[in-house]
Amino acid sequence: MKLFRLLTPVAAGLAFLSATMGAAQQPAAQPPEEDEPIRVGQGVTAAIPVAVPLMPTPAETGTPAGGTGSLGRQVAQIVATDLQNSGLFTPIGPAGLNSVSFQQVQAPDYSYFSTTGAQNLVQGFVQANGNGTLTIGCYLYDVAARSELTRQGFVVQPSEWRRAAHRCADTIYSRLTGETGYFDTRIVYVSETGPARRRIKRLAIMDYDGANHRFLTNGQWTVLTPRFAPDQRTVTFMTYEGDRPRVMLYDLSSGRTRPLVAEPHMTFAARYSPDSRHIIFSMAVNGNTDIYRISVGGGAPVRLTNSPGIDTGGSYSPDGRRIVFESDRGGTQQLYVMNADGTGQRRISFGGGGYASPVWSPRGDLVAFTRTSGFQIGVMTPDGAGERILTRGGFAEGPSWAPNGRAIMFTRGASQGQLWYVDVASGVTRRVQTPLEGSDPDWSPLLP
């Protein structure tokens, strides 16, 4: 059963409550011709002001997640924070704005909101249903044109109200930018604590904004480089078994863990294919480290590279037809691209210094990497053109793309690791709060 569903349509003559709930499944109202999406990456120079007042409830009702009035305030705040975090929007409110009644959710006070300087308005509501679920409505309006741009409704269990808030923010983001959002996502990363020589590194998972944090391992292993499967069923990570690096596969539903390969060789730097059916990884055999491919279900690894030196850090293109990787075969650590079967290998980085940890963008247009001279996060096209450094200062490494290819999360810090992300077009950066120190983040696709 899907977590979210659209609200049920009803006849136009029903009471306001029924109309509010029912309209959300109807096709979104068409915007005025002058209302164009933000052209992402094409010279956006100013954040769009968006008013986000508190979301009312038709009747204050207690739920396992709290009262509906309190939830309405929290949903509005999460929507505003998500939009602000993107760097594309300047939220106005919820604090400081006039209260919105339930009857005004579909009948905005445009005159008032025009005085706030907002170009757009987000309104919604939180309602408790008789079967124990919550209905969370989400509406976007153009203040100047006095028109509705889109609406969406979500029916969720009380424990999933935060996801509905993120999905509301994704709806707003998508309508105003023309792209999919990335707020209803999770991060898997390495949580770190303890002194440098006795570091405890645990596998942890959380929402993209740091909420709903939990540990997946208890510290029995030293965990490094976790990676989500695109279908979000499993996670790979590297650990040490008898001082030997080894890739493990963690099942998110059962919590079971198993080695990726049966061979006793050193294995590391694993990453999934776009269809979640295969994993590419590095394996050291007879003193040579190459990239191999293996089925997620197991079997015999297939060797993809065969050159002197260390080939590692592979990442598939979104269509699964090519792989970007790093290699020191030429004497320094550089980026290379090859076909998915290992043919057609060629170098793409020529900017001087070393390059590491390449990751192909979900859009297919860019490759993110770590510039090892100074440790900065950068991007270039898959043919090596248009190189740009995105982070200021040093000690930034290990990029991971948001599912829409708009932002990159990474590790920052020489001794105390922190998670940050940077918007690729605007350059806006933000720290992601974690309970302890953190490193090696990997961003999930949008949740199903």
C-alpha positions as CSV (number, residue, x, y, z in Angstrom):
1,M,0.0,0.0,0.0
2,K,1.3,3.4,-0.9
3,L,2.1,5.8,1.9
4,F,0.5,8.8,0.1
5,R,-2.7,8.9,-1.9
6,L,-4.6,11.7,-3.5
7,L,-7.8,12.8,-1.9
8,T,-11.1,11.5,-3.2
9,P,-13.2,13.7,-5.6
10,V,-16.7,14.8,-4.5
11,A,-19.5,16.7,-6.1
12,A,-19.1,20.5,-6.2
13,G,-22.2,21.1,-4.1
14,L,-20.7,19.4,-0.9
15,A,-19.7,21.5,2.1
16,F,-16.4,23.3,2.2
17,L,-14.6,20.5,4.0
18,S,-15.6,17.9,1.5
19,A,-14.7,20.2,-1.4
20,T,-11.3,20.9,0.2
21,M,-10.6,17.2,0.5
22,G,-12.0,16.2,-2.8
23,A,-10.4,18.8,-5.1
24,A,-6.9,17.5,-4.5
25,Q,-7.2,14.7,-7.0
26,Q,-8.5,16.9,-9.8
27,P,-5.9,18.1,-12.4
28,A,-3.9,21.1,-11.1
29,A,-5.2,24.5,-12.2
30,Q,-3.3,25.8,-15.2
31,P,-1.1,28.8,-14.3
32,P,-1.4,32.1,-16.1
33,E,0.8,32.2,-19.2
34,E,3.1,34.8,-17.5
35,D,3.9,32.5,-14.6
36,E,6.9,30.6,-15.8
37,P,9.0,28.1,-13.7
38,I,12.3,29.2,-12.4
39,R,14.9,28.2,-15.0
40,V,17.2,26.2,-12.8
41,G,20.9,26.7,-13.5
42,Q,20.1,29.4,-16.1
43,G,21.0,32.6,-14.2
44,V,18.7,32.5,-11.2
45,T,20.0,35.5,-9.3
46,A,17.4,36.1,-6.5
47,A,15.5,33.8,-4.2
48,I,11.7,33.9,-4.7
49,P,9.8,35.2,-1.8
50,V,7.1,32.8,-0.7
51,A,4.6,33.3,2.2
52,V,4.0,30.2,4.3
53,P,1.5,30.9,7.1
54,L,0.6,28.4,9.8
55,M,-1.7,25.6,8.6
56,P,-5.1,25.5,10.4
57,T,-7.2,22.5,11.4
58,P,-11.0,22.2,11.1
59,A,-11.2,20.8,14.6
60,E,-8.5,20.4,17.2
61,T,-8.0,16.7,17.7
62,G,-5.4,14.6,19.6
63,T,-3.4,12.1,17.7
64,P,-0.4,9.8,18.5
65,A,1.8,12.4,16.9
66,G,0.3,15.3,18.8
67,G,-2.7,17.7,18.3
68,T,-3.7,18.7,14.8
69,G,-3.2,22.3,15.6
70,S,0.4,21.7,16.7
71,L,1.0,19.5,13.7
72,G,-0.3,22.3,11.4
73,R,2.3,24.7,12.8
74,Q,5.1,22.1,12.4
75,V,4.1,21.2,8.9
76,A,4.2,24.9,7.8
77,Q,7.6,25.3,9.4
78,I,9.1,22.2,7.7
79,V,7.7,23.4,4.3
80,A,9.3,26.8,4.9
81,T,12.6,25.3,6.0
82,D,12.8,23.0,3.0
83,L,12.2,25.8,0.6
84,Q,14.8,28.0,2.3
85,N,17.3,25.1,2.3
86,S,17.1,24.9,-1.5
87,G,18.5,28.4,-1.8
88,L,15.9,29.2,-4.4
89,F,13.3,30.7,-2.1
90,T,13.0,33.2,0.7
91,P,10.2,32.0,3.0
92,I,8.1,34.7,4.7
93,G,6.7,33.2,7.9
94,P,5.3,31.2,9.5
95,A,6.2,33.5,12.3
96,G,5.0,37.1,11.9
97,L,2.1,36.3,9.5
98,N,-1.6,36.7,10.2
99,S,-3.3,33.5,11.1
100,V,-5.3,31.7,8.4
101,S,-8.7,30.2,9.1
102,F,-9.7,26.8,7.8
103,Q,-12.2,28.6,5.5
104,Q,-9.4,30.7,4.0
105,V,-7.3,27.8,2.9
106,Q,-9.1,27.8,-0.5
107,A,-10.0,31.5,-0.4
108,P,-6.7,33.3,0.3
109,D,-6.6,36.9,1.5
110,Y,-4.6,38.1,-1.5
111,S,-4.7,41.7,-0.4
112,Y,-3.0,41.0,2.9
113,F,-0.3,38.7,1.4
114,S,0.5,41.2,-1.3
115,T,1.6,43.6,1.4
116,T,4.2,41.0,2.7
117,G,6.2,41.1,-0.5
118,A,5.5,37.5,-1.3
119,Q,5.2,36.4,-5.0
120,N,3.7,33.1,-4.0
121,L,1.6,31.7,-1.1
122,V,1.6,28.2,0.4
123,Q,-1.5,27.3,2.5
124,G,-2.7,24.0,3.8
125,F,-4.5,22.2,6.6
126,V,-4.1,19.2,9.0
127,Q,-7.2,17.2,9.7
128,A,-7.7,14.0,11.8
129,N,-9.8,11.3,10.1
130,G,-12.2,8.8,11.7
131,N,-10.0,5.9,10.8
132,G,-7.0,7.2,12.7
133,T,-5.2,8.7,9.6
134,L,-4.3,12.3,9.0
135,T,-5.3,14.4,5.9
136,I,-2.7,17.1,5.1
137,G,-3.7,19.5,2.3
138,C,-1.2,21.6,0.4
139,Y,-2.0,24.6,-1.9
140,L,0.2,27.0,-3.9
141,Y,-1.1,30.4,-5.1
142,D,0.2,33.2,-7.3
143,V,-0.3,36.3,-5.2
144,A,-0.2,38.9,-8.0
145,A,-2.4,36.9,-10.4
146,R,-4.7,35.9,-7.5
147,S,-4.8,32.3,-8.9
148,E,-4.2,28.8,-7.7
149,L,-1.2,27.1,-9.3
150,T,-1.4,23.6,-7.8
151,R,-2.8,21.6,-5.0
152,Q,-2.1,18.2,-3.5
153,G,-3.5,16.2,-0.6
154,F,-1.9,13.4,1.5
155,V,-3.6,10.8,3.7
156,V,-1.0,9.4,6.1
157,Q,-0.6,7.6,9.4
158,P,0.2,10.0,12.2
159,S,3.8,8.8,12.4
160,E,4.3,9.8,8.8
161,W,3.3,13.5,9.1
162,R,6.8,14.7,8.4
163,R,6.9,12.9,5.1
164,A,3.7,14.7,4.1
165,A,5.3,18.0,5.0
166,H,8.3,17.2,2.8
167,R,6.0,16.0,0.0
168,C,4.2,19.3,0.2
169,A,7.5,21.2,-0.1
170,D,8.4,18.9,-3.1
171,T,5.1,19.8,-4.7
172,I,5.8,23.6,-4.4
173,Y,9.4,23.2,-5.5
174,S,8.4,21.2,-8.6
175,R,5.7,23.6,-9.6
176,L,7.9,26.7,-9.3
177,T,11.1,25.2,-10.8
178,G,9.8,22.7,-13.3
179,E,12.0,20.0,-11.6
180,T,11.3,17.2,-9.2
181,G,12.1,18.0,-5.5
182,Y,14.4,16.2,-3.2
183,F,13.0,16.8,0.3
184,D,11.2,13.4,0.8
185,T,14.5,11.6,0.9
186,R,16.9,9.9,3.3
187,I,20.6,9.9,4.0
188,V,22.7,7.0,5.0
189,Y,26.1,7.9,6.5
190,V,28.8,7.0,8.9
191,S,28.2,8.3,12.5
192,E,31.6,8.8,14.3
193,T,32.6,9.2,17.9
194,G,35.6,8.6,20.1
195,P,39.3,9.5,19.9
196,A,41.1,9.2,16.6
197,R,42.9,6.0,17.4
198,R,39.8,4.3,18.8
199,R,37.2,5.7,16.5
200,I,33.7,4.1,16.6
201,K,32.0,4.3,13.2
202,R,28.4,3.2,13.0
203,L,26.1,3.0,10.0
204,A,23.2,5.5,10.5
205,I,20.2,6.6,8.5
206,M,18.0,9.7,8.7
207,D,15.7,12.0,6.7
208,Y,17.5,14.5,4.5
209,D,17.1,17.2,7.1
210,G,18.4,15.1,10.0
211,A,15.1,14.0,11.5
212,N,14.1,10.4,12.3
213,H,17.7,9.5,13.0
214,R,18.5,5.9,13.8
215,F,21.6,3.6,13.9
216,L,21.7,0.5,11.7
217,T,24.8,-1.0,13.3
218,N,26.0,-0.9,16.9
219,G,29.7,-0.4,16.5
220,Q,30.7,-4.0,16.1
221,W,32.3,-3.0,12.8
222,T,34.2,0.0,11.5
223,V,31.9,1.2,8.8
224,L,32.9,3.2,5.7
225,T,31.4,4.4,2.4
226,P,27.7,3.3,2.7
227,R,25.8,3.4,-0.6
228,F,22.0,3.2,-1.1
229,A,20.5,0.8,-3.7
230,P,18.3,2.8,-6.1
231,D,15.3,0.6,-5.0
232,Q,16.2,1.4,-1.4
233,R,16.1,-2.2,-0.3
234,T,19.7,-2.7,0.5
235,V,22.8,-0.6,1.4
236,T,26.4,-1.6,0.8
237,F,29.3,-0.5,3.1
238,M,32.9,-1.4,3.7
239,T,34.3,-2.8,6.9
240,Y,37.4,-4.5,8.0
241,E,37.6,-8.2,8.6
242,G,40.9,-9.3,10.0
243,D,42.4,-5.9,9.0
244,R,41.2,-6.6,5.4
245,P,38.7,-4.2,3.8
246,R,35.5,-6.0,2.7
247,V,32.3,-4.9,1.2
248,M,29.1,-6.0,3.0
249,L,25.5,-5.9,1.9
250,Y,22.9,-4.7,4.5
251,D,19.2,-5.5,4.0
252,L,17.1,-2.6,5.3
253,S,14.0,-4.6,6.0
254,S,15.6,-7.5,7.8
255,G,18.8,-6.0,9.2
256,R,20.7,-9.0,7.9
257,T,24.3,-8.5,6.6
258,R,26.4,-10.6,4.3
259,P,29.6,-10.2,2.3
260,L,29.3,-9.0,-1.3
261,V,31.7,-11.6,-2.6
262,A,32.8,-15.0,-1.1
263,E,36.4,-14.6,-2.2
264,P,38.9,-13.6,0.6
265,H,40.3,-10.7,-1.4
266,M,40.2,-7.1,-0.4
267,T,37.0,-5.4,-1.7
268,F,36.0,-1.8,-1.4
269,A,34.3,1.2,-3.2
270,A,31.0,-0.4,-4.1
271,R,28.2,1.3,-5.9
272,Y,24.9,0.1,-7.5
273,S,23.8,0.1,-11.1
274,P,20.7,2.3,-11.8
275,D,18.4,-0.7,-11.9
276,S,19.7,-2.1,-8.6
277,R,20.6,-5.4,-10.2
278,H,24.4,-5.1,-10.2
279,I,27.1,-3.6,-8.0
280,I,30.5,-2.4,-9.3
281,F,33.4,-2.5,-6.8
282,S,37.1,-2.7,-6.5
283,M,38.9,-5.9,-5.7
284,A,42.7,-6.5,-5.1
285,V,43.9,-9.7,-6.7
286,N,47.6,-10.7,-7.0
287,G,48.7,-7.2,-6.2
288,N,46.5,-5.4,-8.8
289,T,43.3,-3.5,-8.0
290,D,40.6,-3.4,-10.6
291,I,36.9,-2.7,-11.0
292,Y,34.6,-5.7,-11.1
293,R,30.8,-6.1,-11.5
294,I,28.7,-8.6,-9.6
295,S,24.9,-9.4,-9.4
296,V,23.3,-8.1,-6.2
297,G,22.2,-11.7,-5.6
298,G,25.7,-13.0,-5.7
299,G,27.7,-15.0,-8.3
300,A,31.0,-14.7,-10.0
301,P,32.5,-11.2,-10.3
302,V,33.2,-9.9,-13.8
303,R,36.4,-7.9,-14.3
304,L,36.0,-4.6,-16.1
305,T,39.4,-3.0,-15.9
306,N,42.9,-4.5,-16.3
307,S,45.7,-2.0,-16.0
308,P,48.7,-1.4,-13.7
309,G,47.8,0.7,-10.7
310,I,44.6,1.1,-8.6
311,D,41.3,1.4,-10.4
312,T,38.5,2.3,-8.0
313,G,35.5,4.6,-7.2
314,G,33.2,3.5,-10.0
315,S,29.9,5.2,-10.6
316,Y,27.3,4.4,-13.3
317,S,25.7,7.0,-15.7
318,P,21.9,7.2,-15.1
319,D,21.2,5.1,-18.2
320,G,23.7,2.4,-17.0
321,R,25.7,2.5,-20.2
322,R,28.9,4.1,-18.9
323,I,31.0,4.2,-15.8
324,V,33.2,7.0,-14.4
325,F,36.0,5.9,-12.1
326,E,39.4,7.0,-10.7
327,S,42.8,5.5,-11.5
328,D,46.4,6.2,-10.8
329,R,47.5,4.3,-13.9
330,G,49.1,7.4,-15.3
331,G,51.1,8.3,-12.2
332,T,48.5,10.5,-10.5
333,Q,44.9,10.0,-9.4
334,Q,42.7,11.0,-12.3
335,L,39.2,10.4,-13.6
336,Y,38.3,8.1,-16.5
337,V,35.2,7.0,-18.3
338,M,34.5,3.6,-19.8
339,N,31.6,1.7,-21.3
340,A,29.6,-0.5,-18.8
341,D,31.4,-3.6,-20.2
342,G,34.9,-2.1,-19.6
343,T,35.6,-1.0,-23.1
344,G,36.5,2.4,-24.3
345,Q,38.5,3.6,-21.3
346,R,39.7,7.2,-21.5
347,R,40.9,9.9,-19.2
348,I,38.7,13.0,-18.7
349,S,40.4,15.1,-15.9
350,F,43.3,17.3,-16.9
351,G,43.1,20.3,-14.5
352,G,46.3,19.4,-12.6
353,G,46.5,17.8,-9.2
354,G,44.5,14.7,-8.2
355,Y,40.9,13.8,-8.6
356,A,38.9,11.2,-6.6
357,S,35.5,9.9,-5.6
358,P,33.6,10.6,-8.9
359,V,29.8,10.4,-9.0
360,W,27.6,10.7,-12.0
361,S,24.7,13.2,-11.7
362,P,21.2,11.7,-11.9
363,R,20.6,14.1,-14.8
364,G,23.6,12.6,-16.7
365,D,25.0,16.1,-17.4
366,L,27.7,16.3,-14.8
367,V,30.2,14.3,-12.8
368,A,30.9,15.4,-9.2
369,F,34.4,14.7,-7.7
370,T,36.8,15.5,-4.9
371,R,39.8,17.7,-6.0
372,T,42.5,16.2,-3.8
373,S,44.8,19.3,-4.0
374,G,43.0,21.3,-1.3
375,F,40.2,18.8,-0.9
376,Q,37.3,20.6,-2.6
377,I,34.1,19.5,-4.3
378,G,33.8,20.2,-8.0
379,V,31.9,19.2,-11.1
380,M,32.7,18.7,-14.7
381,T,30.9,17.4,-17.8
382,P,31.3,13.6,-18.6
383,D,33.8,14.6,-21.3
384,G,35.9,16.6,-18.8
385,A,34.8,20.1,-19.9
386,G,33.5,23.0,-17.8
387,E,35.2,22.1,-14.5
388,R,33.9,24.2,-11.6
389,I,34.9,24.1,-7.9
390,L,31.8,24.4,-5.7
391,T,33.1,24.6,-2.1
392,R,35.3,27.2,-0.5
393,G,38.1,26.3,1.8
394,G,39.4,22.8,2.2
395,F,38.6,19.5,3.9
396,A,35.6,18.7,1.7
397,E,35.3,15.3,0.1
398,G,33.0,12.4,-0.9
399,P,30.2,14.0,-3.0
400,S,26.7,12.4,-3.2
401,W,24.0,13.8,-5.5
402,A,20.4,14.7,-4.6
403,P,18.0,12.6,-6.7
404,N,17.1,15.6,-9.0
405,G,20.8,16.4,-9.6
406,R,20.4,19.9,-8.1
407,A,22.4,19.6,-4.9
408,I,25.4,17.6,-3.6
409,M,26.0,16.4,0.0
410,F,29.5,15.9,1.2
411,T,31.8,15.5,4.2
412,R,33.6,18.5,5.6
413,G,36.3,18.6,8.4
414,A,39.8,17.4,8.9
415,S,39.4,15.9,12.4
416,Q,35.7,16.4,13.2
417,G,33.4,15.3,10.4
418,Q,30.3,17.2,9.4
419,L,27.8,16.7,6.7
420,W,27.1,19.6,4.3
421,Y,25.4,20.2,1.0
422,V,25.8,22.7,-1.7
423,D,23.3,23.8,-4.4
424,V,25.1,23.3,-7.7
425,A,23.6,26.3,-9.5
426,S,23.4,28.9,-6.7
427,G,26.4,27.8,-4.6
428,V,24.3,28.0,-1.4
429,T,25.8,25.7,1.3
430,R,24.1,24.4,4.4
431,R,25.2,22.1,7.3
432,V,23.1,19.0,8.0
433,Q,22.9,18.5,11.7
434,T,23.7,15.0,13.1
435,P,23.7,13.8,16.7
436,L,27.4,12.9,16.5
437,E,30.1,13.6,14.0
438,G,29.4,12.3,10.5
439,S,31.1,11.3,7.2
440,D,30.5,9.5,3.9
441,P,26.9,10.5,3.2
442,D,24.9,8.9,0.4
443,W,21.6,10.5,-0.7
444,S,18.6,8.2,-1.5
445,P,16.2,8.6,-4.4
446,L,12.8,10.0,-3.6
447,L,11.0,7.7,-1.2
448,P,8.3,5.5,-2.8
